[in-house]
Amino acid sequence: MRNFICCILAVVTLFACSVSAEINICENVVDGVFLDNVNDCSKYYTCMGGKAYPGECADGLYFSSKTQRCDILSKTECFPKCNGTLKFLSYHKTCDKFTICFAETHVLQKCADNLQFNSDTDRCDYAHNVDCVTNMCTGINDPENIHFLPSHRSCEDYYICYSGEAVLQKCSKGLFFNPKRRGCDFKENVNCTISAKSRNVLPYAKMPPTRANIPCPKQGSHFYPSPSDPAAYYFCSNGKGIVLTCSPGLVYDRTIESCRDPKNVK
């Protein structure tokens, strides 16, 4: 079995990369949103035109993605540091990005195919199971230009952007949210076909990780597909390895090193 795994590793090493180098943190994020610098709480990025521009707070101040501004440390929520314990951390205000904190290293990841990171299960998931829209909300409140955003989960729900956060609203019974009119409307006037079903997320919630039974490279972060389970994969970081699994209905695609809908995997 070990020889077989080593053969698998030899083949997929072509696809393994030292993570996050090619991930654009501002992709799918509206202009004017500020994002964390995961390695330094006094620094941040500004998203403009789909590109990230670095910035730094004044001396003695720290950035908070929640408030979208620099402030004293007691009023900010710094991005958590890696202390050796395995953690999956949502990259606030991006919806589709997160970091795997393992072996004292932040490894930035991006969900593929319009999937979103589900902090309840620590996995990429279908948008209707997450319903994140904060990537479209800036910290600027303009009464003349209020942002109304449709829900991914329900035709009856929508969000209003306020101070950088998305505030959930619900239409009256029998009405759907109409993005064109930026308000609730009769169903026949709205093109909404969301048919999401509720599910029990407990079986997929935060479970203790399983140690990977493969030899991991001593340096760097790498991903490898499982030879026996299309929905599982190995994550190695600095010589340590664990087994991860995709959300129900998704499979691991080694070419982009991410979970995807099977119909998108060639």
ZAMARGU-4260 file (C-alpha; in steps of 0.2 Angstrom, whole numbers, plus 5000, padded with zeros to 4 digits):
<rodrens>
0) 5000/5000/5000 | 5014/5012/5004 | 5022/5009/4987 | 5006/5013/4979 | 5004/5029/4989
5) 5022/5034/4984 | 5017/5031/4966 | 5002/5042/4968 | 5013/5056/4976 | 5025/5055/4962
10) 5012/5058/4949 | 5002/5071/4958 | 5017/5081/4964 | 5016/5090/4947 | 5000/5097/4953
15) 5005/5101/4971 | 5010/5119/4974 | 5016/5129/4988 | 4999/5137/4991 | 4991/5154/4989
20) 5004/5161/4977 | 4991/5161/4963 | 4975/5165/4973 | 4968/5183/4970 | 4961/5188/4987
25) 4950/5202/4979 | 4942/5191/4966 | 4923/5191/4967 | 4925/5206/4980 | 4917/5223/4977
30) 4928/5238/4975 | 4931/5247/4991 | 4932/5232/5003 | 4947/5230/5015 | 4954/5213/5018
35) 4965/5206/5032 | 4983/5203/5030 | 4983/5186/5039 | 5001/5188/5044 | 5001/5206/5051
40) 4986/5213/5060 | 4993/5231/5058 | 4992/5229/5039 | 4977/5226/5026 | 4973/5226/5008
45) 4961/5237/4998 | 4951/5229/4984 | 4950/5239/4968 | 4946/5233/4951 | 4949/5215/4957
50) 4966/5219/4963 | 4973/5219/4981 | 4983/5235/4986 | 4993/5234/5002 | 4990/5246/5016
55) 4996/5249/5034 | 4988/5257/5049 | 4996/5271/5059 | 5008/5267/5073 | 4999/5259/5087
60) 4983/5254/5077 | 4977/5238/5070 | 4965/5233/5056 | 4948/5225/5059 | 4939/5218/5044
65) 4923/5218/5054 | 4923/5237/5056 | 4933/5240/5040 | 4945/5252/5049 | 4960/5254/5059
70) 4958/5256/5078 | 4966/5252/5095 | 4969/5234/5098 | 4955/5232/5111 | 4943/5237/5098
75) 4949/5226/5084 | 4948/5207/5080 | 4964/5202/5073 | 4965/5188/5061 | 4970/5173/5072
80) 4988/5167/5073 | 4993/5149/5069 | 4998/5141/5086 | 5000/5123/5080 | 4981/5118/5082
85) 4972/5113/5066 | 4960/5127/5062 | 4950/5132/5047 | 4947/5151/5046 | 4935/5161/5035
90) 4943/5175/5026 | 4931/5188/5031 | 4922/5198/5017 | 4927/5186/5003 | 4914/5172/5005
95) 4924/5160/4995 | 4941/5160/5003 | 4948/5153/5019 | 4964/5148/5027 | 4970/5131/5034
100) 4980/5134/5049 | 4991/5119/5052 | 5009/5116/5057 | 5010/5134/5062 | 5007/5140/5044
105) 4992/5149/5036 | 4988/5141/5020 | 4976/5152/5009 | 4963/5142/4999 | 4949/5147/4987
110) 4933/5138/4984 | 4930/5134/4966 | 4914/5136/4954 | 4905/5149/4965 | 4906/5138/4980
115) 4907/5147/4997 | 4916/5142/5013 | 4905/5135/5026 | 4912/5139/5043 | 4899/5127/5051
120) 4907/5112/5042 | 4925/5119/5038 | 4922/5115/5020 | 4918/5123/5003 | 4900/5121/5000
125) 4885/5126/4988 | 4881/5144/4990 | 4863/5140/4995 | 4870/5131/5011 | 4881/5146/5016
130) 4872/5161/5009 | 4886/5173/5011 | 4885/5190/5002 | 4897/5201/5013 | 4909/5201/4998
135) 4898/5214/4990 | 4896/5226/5005 | 4908/5240/5008 | 4910/5250/5024 | 4903/5266/5016
140) 4885/5270/5020 | 4877/5280/5006 | 4858/5284/5008 | 4857/5288/4990 | 4864/5271/4984
145) 4858/5257/4996 | 4864/5240/4991 | 4851/5227/4990 | 4857/5209/4987 | 4847/5193/4984
150) 4849/5178/4995 | 4857/5162/4988 | 4846/5152/5000 | 4828/5158/4998 | 4818/5168/4985
155) 4809/5177/4999 | 4825/5183/5008 | 4837/5197/5003 | 4851/5208/5011 | 4854/5226/5014
160) 4872/5232/5016 | 4875/5243/5031 | 4892/5248/5038 | 4901/5234/5029 | 4889/5220/5034
165) 4875/5211/5026 | 4858/5213/5036 | 4845/5199/5032 | 4828/5205/5027 | 4813/5194/5023
170) 4798/5198/5011 | 4780/5196/5017 | 4773/5178/5014 | 4769/5175/4996 | 4781/5188/4989
175) 4799/5186/4982 | 4813/5198/4981 | 4815/5206/4965 | 4833/5213/4961 | 4827/5223/4947
180) 4815/5233/4958 | 4826/5231/4973 | 4811/5226/4984 | 4798/5212/4986 | 4786/5208/4972
185) 4773/5195/4966 | 4781/5178/4962 | 4776/5179/4944 | 4786/5195/4942 | 4802/5187/4949
190) 4814/5175/4940 | 4819/5165/4955 | 4821/5146/4955 | 4830/5142/4971 | 4825/5125/4977
195) 4837/5122/4991 | 4833/5109/5004 | 4837/5110/5022 | 4850/5097/5028 | 4858/5091/5044
200) 4875/5097/5045 | 4880/5088/5061 | 4888/5073/5052 | 4899/5085/5042 | 4903/5097/5056
205) 4920/5100/5064 | 4927/5083/5066 | 4944/5078/5073 | 4956/5076/5059 | 4963/5059/5053
210) 4982/5058/5052 | 4987/5055/5034 | 4995/5038/5031 | 5007/5045/5017 | 5025/5052/5018
215) 5024/5071/5018 | 5037/5082/5011 | 5047/5090/5025 | 5044/5108/5019 | 5030/5117/5011
220) 5011/5114/5009 | 5005/5101/4997 | 4988/5093/4992 | 4986/5075/4985 | 4971/5066/4980
225) 4965/5050/4989 | 4968/5034/4979 | 4952/5026/4986 | 4939/5040/4989 | 4935/5054/4976
230) 4929/5065/4990 | 4944/5064/5000 | 4962/5071/4999 | 4978/5073/5009 | 4985/5090/5015
235) 5003/5090/5020 | 5012/5105/5028 | 5030/5105/5034 | 5031/5086/5036 | 5014/5084/5044
240) 4998/5077/5035 | 4980/5075/5038 | 4965/5068/5028 | 4951/5081/5023 | 4935/5077/5014
245) 4923/5088/5003 | 4906/5093/5007 | 4892/5080/5002 | 4890/5080/4983 | 4907/5087/4979
250) 4923/5078/4974 | 4941/5083/4975 | 4949/5089/4958 | 4968/5087/4959 | 4971/5099/4944
255) 4965/5114/4954 | 4967/5106/4971 | 4950/5110/4977 | 4933/5102/4980 | 4921/5104/4965
260) 4904/5098/4958 | 4907/5082/4949 | 4900/5089/4933 | 4915/5102/4932 | 4928/5089/4934
265) 4936/5083/4918
</rodrens>
